[in-house]
Amino acid sequence: MGKIIFYEDRNFGGRYHECMSDCADLHSYFNRCHSIRVESGCFMVYDRTNFMGRQYFLRRGEYPDYMCTMGMNDCVRSCRMIPVHRGAFRMRLYERQGMGGRMMELEDDCPNLMDRFNMSDFHSCHVMDGHWLIYEQPNYTGRHFYLRPVFIQTNIKKKDCYNLVRLSLVQIIFYEDKNFKGHQYECSGDCSDMLCYLSCCNSIMVESGCFMIYEQPHYKGQQFLVRKGEYPEFDSWLGKNDCICSCHEIPMTQGSSHEVKLFERMEYGGQMMALVDDCPNVMNVFQTNHIFSCKIIFYEDRNFQGRYHECNSDCADLHPYFTQCNSIRVENGCFMVYEHPNYMGQQYFLRKGEYSDCQRMIGFNNCIRSCRMIPMYTGNYRMRLYDRADMGGQMVELTEDCPNIMDRFHTSDIHSCHVMDGHWLLYEQPNYRGRMYYLGPGEYRKYSDWGGTAPRIGSLRRITSFN
């Protein structure tokens, strides 16, 4: 597994953020980046969100002033981890779009495409095996671009042709006005938040492939399937308004089989229904149309009045959907709600029920900015508590509720913990009182990782009731 650490200041100083996978938007974790440490693996870093803009390849090592050593500015907005590949390497380059025209196949490095193939303008390519870097200039110089196994079709204008190759991965175009007019945003893959590019969307042109488009950021809310074609207004993709805030590219699955399993209950419980073909009516085939899902509704006014927003999964930022929240209805499942975005600040556990006055019933103010769905769990429960950071010092293991940490373990200062099984709630005071913190499976190397402001923990309990 790869690991990369971004630092705001040179020589690995200042605020930092650790990352071990792809991240489409790093802006919420730091304002600038002046040094980078790659502890393991290889990464591509980009100066724009959603893996766009100028990019640079980083292998294991330290970059105390990467602006000086690599010539990039201090704006790093996304990163992609490059998977380990130990097999063969193979790719094909084409002189025309859509895999057309003359084709050249490569299985090893090529320092100069012009010398080898008598051309340097390529408009599409197909990476069959391995991961590659392409450079604008011979001898591996100039701007470079990362390619992974996928078809890449391009839309290159003459001025975009360089000594080696430049690929423009336009597949879907969003327009603010109807009939493909007004400000536009071009996209070639997943985009978790398009609000920074467009204020609205009234028409779409899909040049190739298939996409799911969503009304809310981070692939939430009402969603629609769009395939290659033109959509001159939002009615043409069955939308009800001009709000499209994220999109997901659907990978090609040529020649592969399709199978999906549906379950009546959460955590794959209850009756199971397997499908290998289209199903126009689930009720007729399986005698049920109830596939369990969690759902929470936020209302701006008390007693479930005013503007509202429905949510059935995690949401890191609720601010675009309402300005205040004074009542909540949980129709299914359990949720944690937070007073700040990105699951920060005061948090509270909510199970199925109606909360007509949040301030009176659960002690929350009217500021709710994020929520997390708690997955249903029916297995064993096990966690370990440590009296020092990074899983150090004395360790105690728990498999059941504990109303008083001090009475049982003679300490109440918990600096780190490891949740092996189940979902838990920590409380600052004994007998499940005071501020609470949600812990899902994983390692929490310091108390701030679960949102705590101090290491003191008075009690903890398992989350066992999910409805």
Secondary structure, DSSP 8 states (H G I E B T S, - for coil): --EEEEEEEGGGEEEEEEESS-BS--TTT-S---EEEEEESEEEEEEETTTEEEEEEE-SEEETTHHHHH---S---EEEEE----S--EEEEEEEGGGEEEEEEESS--S-HHHHHS-----EEEEEES-EEEEEETTTEEEEEEE-SSEEE----GGG--SS-------EEEEEETTTEEEEEEESS-BS--TTT-S---EEEEEEEEEEEEEETTTEEEEEEEEEEEE-SGGGGT-SSS---EEEEE---TT----EEEEEEGGGEEEEEEESS--S-HHHHHS-------EEEEEEEGGGEEEEEEESS-BS--TTT-S---EEEEEESEEEEEEEGGGEEEEEEE-SEEES-HHHHH---S---EEEEE----S--EEEEEEETTTEEEEEEESS-BS-HHHHHS--B--EEEEEES-EEEEEETTTEEEEEEE-SEEE-SGGGGT-SSSB--EEEE-----
